[in-house]
Amino acid sequence: MTSLDDGDFRAQVDVRVRQGDLGRDGSASTIGMARWLEDARIRLRMPGFERLVATGGFGPFAILLVGQEVTRLGPAGPTGARVQVHTGIRRVGRSSFTFEQVIVAGGRRVGSGGASVVLADRSGPLQLPEELIADLTELQLPDTGSPAPARPGPERLQRGHYSYWAPLRSRIGDVDSNQHVNFNALATWYDEAVAAFTAHTAGTGGAVPPDLPPWSYRIQYLGEVTYPGDYEIGLTVQADTESAHYELGVFRDGACLGVADAVGPVAG
């Protein structure tokens, strides 16, 4: 596989670091970087597709995120600093497309990630119109031979796969314009489950747990998480001397509505 240069990405936007993007170590958290990637995707212009929608040639539709990835490669901040997010298109299918992105600060890459998106109506996924495919093709990245992310195995959808459980309740502030819990809000749930597990294993009780948040997430969304609702995050972990590898799933009763794979530090 070949790697991409920053110049391979056709779209770049500046993002200002906000206080809420910072983690406990004073630099941008992995979840904060996921928000930057989302910001850059929202600001990306698709002129042909936008004209089609404005003239009533396509719709109504919803934009659904079916998966996202984010990796924190280095520190970024402080509040008020500027970072640049570079965005390109990795894959274009009949009803979905995939972004690939990098975050640059001070001339170095501090993060990377991407997202897979589907356009859908109440009947399900919609075929991408030619106008959108043309816009996406303008942003397409060189082929690096990177494989598509694998779908979760059937064991990941079963409660018996997970050894630790963290209860969570959806909040009205988590709900977005699609009337379900926003995908980035869901990412914070996984972060909370890892923190709860860390506190449990460290025996901190009510004290603040060790600062060991994951530096990477690969998340797949399988069903709607709604408000109001009580949910559980299942977690199982394998650790070595270098890192902890988490497998997580969000459940409501017996139904698995999403899974995540995360990698983070181990306690020193």
C-alpha positions in Angstrom: 0.0 0.0 0.0 1.2 3.5 -0.7 0.6 6.5 1.5 -1.0 9.8 0.7 0.7 13.2 0.7 -1.2 16.2 2.2 -1.2 17.7 -1.4 -3.3 14.7 -2.6 -6.3 16.1 -0.7 -8.3 18.6 -2.8 -10.2 20.3 0.1 -8.7 22.0 3.1 -10.4 24.0 5.9 -9.1 25.8 9.0 -10.6 24.8 12.3 -10.1 26.7 15.6 -9.4 24.7 18.7 -12.1 25.2 21.3 -11.9 24.6 25.1 -14.3 21.7 24.8 -12.0 20.0 22.3 -9.3 19.5 24.9 -8.7 16.5 27.0 -7.5 16.3 30.6 -3.9 16.5 29.4 -4.5 20.0 27.9 -4.3 19.0 24.3 -7.0 18.0 21.8 -8.8 14.7 22.7 -9.6 12.0 20.2 -13.3 12.9 20.4 -12.4 16.6 19.9 -10.5 15.6 16.7 -13.6 13.7 15.6 -15.6 16.9 15.8 -13.0 18.7 13.6 -13.4 16.0 11.0 -17.1 16.4 11.1 -16.8 20.2 10.8 -14.7 19.8 7.7 -17.1 17.4 6.1 -20.1 19.7 6.7 -18.2 22.7 5.2 -17.3 20.7 2.0 -19.2 22.0 -1.0 -20.8 19.8 -3.6 -22.0 22.4 -6.2 -23.6 20.1 -8.7 -25.5 18.1 -6.1 -26.5 21.3 -4.2 -28.0 22.7 -7.5 -29.9 19.5 -8.1 -31.4 19.6 -4.6 -32.2 23.3 -4.8 -34.2 22.8 -8.0 -36.2 19.8 -6.5 -34.4 17.2 -8.6 -33.5 15.0 -5.6 -35.1 14.4 -2.3 -36.3 14.4 0.3 -33.4 12.5 1.9 -31.4 12.2 5.0 -27.6 12.0 5.3 -26.7 9.0 7.5 -23.3 8.2 8.9 -22.8 4.4 8.9 -19.2 4.4 10.2 -16.4 6.7 11.2 -12.7 6.4 12.2 -10.5 8.9 14.1 -6.9 8.5 15.3 -5.0 11.0 17.5 -1.4 11.0 16.2 0.0 13.8 18.3 -0.9 16.8 20.6 -2.7 19.8 19.2 -3.8 23.0 21.0 -4.1 25.2 23.0 -7.5 26.9 22.9 -7.6 29.4 20.0 -5.0 27.6 17.9 -5.7 26.8 14.3 -5.4 23.4 12.7 -6.1 22.4 9.1 -8.2 19.5 8.1 -7.6 18.0 4.6 -10.5 16.0 3.1 -10.7 13.7 0.2 -12.9 10.9 -1.1 -11.7 7.3 -0.7 -14.5 5.3 -2.3 -17.7 5.9 -4.2 -20.4 3.2 -4.4 -24.0 3.1 -5.7 -25.5 4.4 -2.5 -22.6 5.4 -0.2 -19.3 7.1 -0.2 -16.3 7.3 2.1 -14.3 10.3 3.2 -10.6 10.1 4.2 -9.1 13.0 6.2 -5.9 14.2 7.9 -5.4 16.9 10.5 -2.3 19.1 10.3 -1.0 21.5 12.9 2.4 23.3 12.7 3.3 21.4 9.6 2.9 18.0 11.0 0.0 15.4 11.1 -1.6 15.3 14.4 -4.7 13.2 13.5 -6.5 11.2 10.8 -9.8 9.6 10.1 -12.8 9.5 7.9 -16.4 8.5 7.6 -18.8 6.4 5.4 -22.0 8.1 4.4 -25.3 6.9 3.0 -28.2 9.0 1.5 -31.5 7.5 2.5 -35.3 8.1 2.7 -37.9 6.2 4.7 -37.6 3.2 2.3 -33.9 2.8 2.8 -30.6 3.8 1.0 -30.9 5.8 -2.2 -28.8 5.5 -5.3 -26.4 8.4 -5.6 -27.3 10.8 -8.4 -24.9 11.5 -11.2 -24.4 15.1 -10.1 -23.2 14.0 -6.6 -20.9 11.3 -8.1 -19.3 13.9 -10.3 -18.7 16.2 -7.3 -17.2 13.3 -5.4 -15.0 12.3 -8.3 -13.5 15.8 -8.2 -12.3 15.0 -4.7 -11.2 11.4 -5.2 -7.9 10.4 -3.8 -5.2 8.3 -5.5 -5.7 4.6 -5.0 -3.5 3.4 -2.1 -4.7 -0.2 -2.1 -6.2 0.2 1.4 -9.0 -2.4 2.1 -12.5 -1.4 3.1 -13.2 -1.8 6.8 -14.5 -5.2 7.7 -18.1 -5.6 9.0 -18.3 -6.7 12.6 -18.4 -10.5 13.2 -21.6 -12.0 14.5 -20.1 -12.5 17.9 -19.9 -8.7 18.3 -23.7 -8.4 18.2 -24.1 -10.8 21.2 -24.2 -9.7 24.8 -22.2 -12.8 25.8 -19.1 -11.4 23.9 -18.7 -8.6 26.5 -17.3 -8.9 30.0 -18.0 -5.4 31.4 -21.1 -3.2 31.2 -21.6 0.5 31.6 -25.2 1.8 31.8 -26.0 5.1 30.0 -29.1 7.1 29.5 -29.7 9.2 26.4 -30.0 13.0 26.8 -32.2 15.3 24.8 -29.0 17.3 24.0 -27.6 14.2 22.2 -30.5 14.3 19.6 -29.8 15.8 16.2 -31.9 16.9 13.3 -32.4 13.3 12.2 -34.2 12.8 15.5 -31.8 10.3 16.9 -28.7 10.4 19.1 -25.9 12.1 17.1 -23.0 9.9 16.0 -20.4 12.1 17.8 -22.5 12.0 21.0 -22.4 8.2 20.7 -18.6 8.3 20.4 -18.5 10.1 23.8 -20.6 7.2 25.2 -17.8 4.8 24.2 -15.3 7.1 25.8 -17.3 7.1 29.0 -17.5 3.3 29.0 -13.7 3.1 28.7 -13.3 5.6 31.6 -15.8 3.6 33.8 -13.9 0.4 33.0 -10.6 2.1 33.9 -12.0 3.3 37.2 -13.4 -0.1 37.9 -10.1 -2.0 37.2 -8.0 0.7 39.1 -10.3 0.6 42.1 -10.6 4.3 42.3 -14.2 4.3 43.6 -15.6 7.8 43.3 -12.3 9.4 42.6 -11.3 10.6 39.1 -10.0 7.6 37.1 -6.5 7.5 35.5 -6.3 9.6 32.3 -6.2 6.7 29.8 -8.6 7.6 26.9 -8.3 5.8 23.6 -6.2 7.5 20.9 -8.1 5.8 18.1 -11.7 4.7 17.4 -13.3 2.7 14.5 -17.1 2.9 14.9 -19.9 1.3 13.0 -23.5 2.4 13.4 -26.0 -0.5 13.1 -29.3 0.9 14.3 -31.0 4.0 15.8 -30.2 5.1 19.3 -33.0 7.3 20.4 -34.3 9.6 23.2 -35.6 8.8 25.7 -33.8 5.5 26.4 -31.7 3.5 28.7 -28.7 1.7 27.1 -25.7 -0.3 28.1 -22.2 -0.3 26.6 -20.5 -3.7 26.6 -16.7 -3.8 26.7 -14.1 -6.5 26.5 -10.3 -5.7 26.4 -7.0 -7.3 25.5 -3.9 -5.5 26.7 -0.1 -5.9 26.2 2.8 -3.8 27.4 2.2 -1.2 24.8 -1.5 -0.7 24.4 -5.1 -1.7 25.3 -7.4 -3.0 22.6 -11.1 -2.5 23.3 -14.1 -4.1 21.7 -17.3 -2.2 22.5 -21.0 -2.5 21.7 -24.0 -0.3 22.5 -27.1 -2.4 23.4 -30.7 -1.7 24.2 -32.1 -4.8 25.8 -30.9 -7.6 23.5 -30.4 -5.5 20.4 -26.9 -4.3 19.4 -27.1 -0.9 17.8 -23.5 -0.2 17.1 -19.9 -1.4 17.7 -16.6 0.2 18.1 -12.9 -0.8 18.2 -10.6 1.4 20.2 -6.9 1.4 21.1 -5.4 3.3 24.0 -2.7 3.4 26.6 -2.3 1.0 29.5 -1.7 2.1 33.0 2.0 2.6 33.7 
